[in-house]
Amino acid sequence: MMKNDNDLFFTCSLIEYIGRECKLKRGDVVDSLGTKTIARIYKYAATLHCEPMEKVANDYIQMNHIVSGKFDNISSCRYEVPDYWTIGEVYERLIEDVAEGHTIDTLLIVYKSWINDAISNYNSDFYYQPRDYIAECFRQEKIL
């Protein structure tokens, strides 16, 4: 199911960027932003992407009073760290592949699920597996 939803790609990349900046698990970023804010980011992604990612992220961190945590999967990575665009694309594809309803509802389900830890473990090869494999793992609720 190759849709290439650029607005979803931007939204997921922004979530990843904020997670790295604030040292939060990506599900915690989603909780901190809230459904309405995520829906707004998605709706206006075509405009927001014209600004530097650092500025957009900082604006949402401040607007939503996002407090930093201690989750740091970047410094614990023993290999080359994938950039936030790469991880945004992993989430975008997964959300597209498993969506059964509204995009934002699926985004919330995916980011609050077990798969978040698997994708965020940059010391494994999970995040760069084929999209159909990652989607099937999500559906089966385990790494196959």
C-alpha positions in Angstrom: 0.0 0.0 0.0 2.3 2.8 -1.2 0.6 6.1 -0.6 3.5 8.5 0.2 1.5 10.9 2.4 3.9 13.8 2.6 1.9 15.5 5.4 2.0 12.3 7.4 5.7 12.0 6.7 6.4 15.5 8.0 4.2 14.9 11.0 6.0 11.7 11.9 9.4 13.3 11.3 8.5 16.2 13.6 7.5 13.8 16.3 10.8 12.1 15.9 12.7 15.4 16.0 10.9 16.5 19.2 11.5 13.1 20.8 15.3 13.5 20.2 15.4 17.1 21.3 13.4 16.5 24.5 14.8 12.9 25.2 11.3 11.4 25.2 9.9 8.2 23.9 7.9 9.0 20.8 4.6 7.8 22.4 5.3 10.4 25.2 5.8 13.1 22.5 2.4 12.1 21.0 0.8 12.3 24.5 2.4 15.7 25.1 1.3 17.2 21.8 -2.3 15.7 22.1 -4.7 14.7 19.4 -5.8 18.2 18.4 -2.3 19.5 18.0 -1.2 16.4 16.0 -4.2 16.8 13.7 -3.3 20.5 13.2 0.3 19.7 12.4 -0.9 17.1 9.9 -3.4 19.5 8.4 -0.9 22.3 7.9 2.2 20.2 7.2 2.5 21.5 3.7 3.0 25.0 5.1 5.0 24.0 8.2 7.6 22.1 6.2 8.7 25.4 4.6 10.2 26.4 8.0 13.3 24.9 9.4 12.5 21.7 11.4 14.3 23.2 14.5 12.0 26.2 14.5 8.8 24.2 14.0 9.8 21.7 16.7 10.8 24.5 19.2 7.5 26.3 18.6 5.5 23.1 19.4 7.7 22.3 22.4 7.1 25.7 23.8 3.3 25.9 23.0 2.7 22.5 24.5 5.1 23.0 27.5 6.9 19.7 26.7 9.3 18.8 29.4 12.5 16.9 28.7 12.9 13.4 29.9 15.8 10.9 30.0 15.2 8.7 27.0 18.3 8.9 24.9 18.4 6.4 22.1 20.9 8.6 20.1 23.9 8.5 22.5 23.3 4.8 23.2 23.5 4.0 19.5 26.6 2.0 18.7 26.2 2.4 15.0 25.3 5.2 12.5 22.2 7.0 13.9 19.4 7.2 11.3 18.2 10.8 10.8 14.8 11.9 11.9 13.5 11.9 8.3 14.4 8.2 8.0 12.5 7.3 11.1 9.6 9.6 10.1 9.4 7.6 6.9 9.3 4.3 8.8 6.4 5.5 10.9 4.6 7.1 7.9 4.8 3.8 5.9 3.7 1.8 8.9 0.7 4.0 9.6 -0.3 3.9 5.9 0.0 0.1 5.8 -2.0 -0.6 8.9 -4.6 2.2 8.7 -8.2 1.0 8.9 -9.7 4.4 9.6 -8.7 7.9 10.1 -5.0 8.7 9.7 -4.6 10.5 13.0 -6.4 7.7 14.9 -4.0 5.2 13.4 -1.0 7.4 14.2 -2.0 7.5 17.9 -2.4 3.7 18.0 0.9 3.1 16.4 2.9 5.5 18.5 1.3 4.2 21.7 2.0 0.6 20.9 4.8 -1.8 21.6 6.4 -1.3 18.2 7.6 2.1 19.3 10.4 0.6 21.3 11.4 -1.7 18.4 11.7 1.2 15.9 13.5 3.4 18.4 16.2 0.7 19.1 18.9 1.9 16.7 21.2 -0.9 17.8 18.9 -3.4 16.1 18.1 -3.7 12.4 14.3 -3.5 12.9 13.8 0.0 11.7 15.2 -0.6 8.3 13.4 -3.9 7.5 11.0 -3.9 4.6 7.8 -2.0 5.3 5.5 -5.1 4.8 7.5 -7.0 7.4 7.2 -4.1 9.9 3.5 -3.9 9.2 3.0 -7.6 9.7 5.0 -7.5 13.0 2.7 -4.7 14.2 -0.4 -6.7 13.2 0.9 -9.8 15.0 2.0 -7.7 18.0 5.5 -9.2 18.0 8.8 -9.3 16.1 8.5 -12.2 13.7 
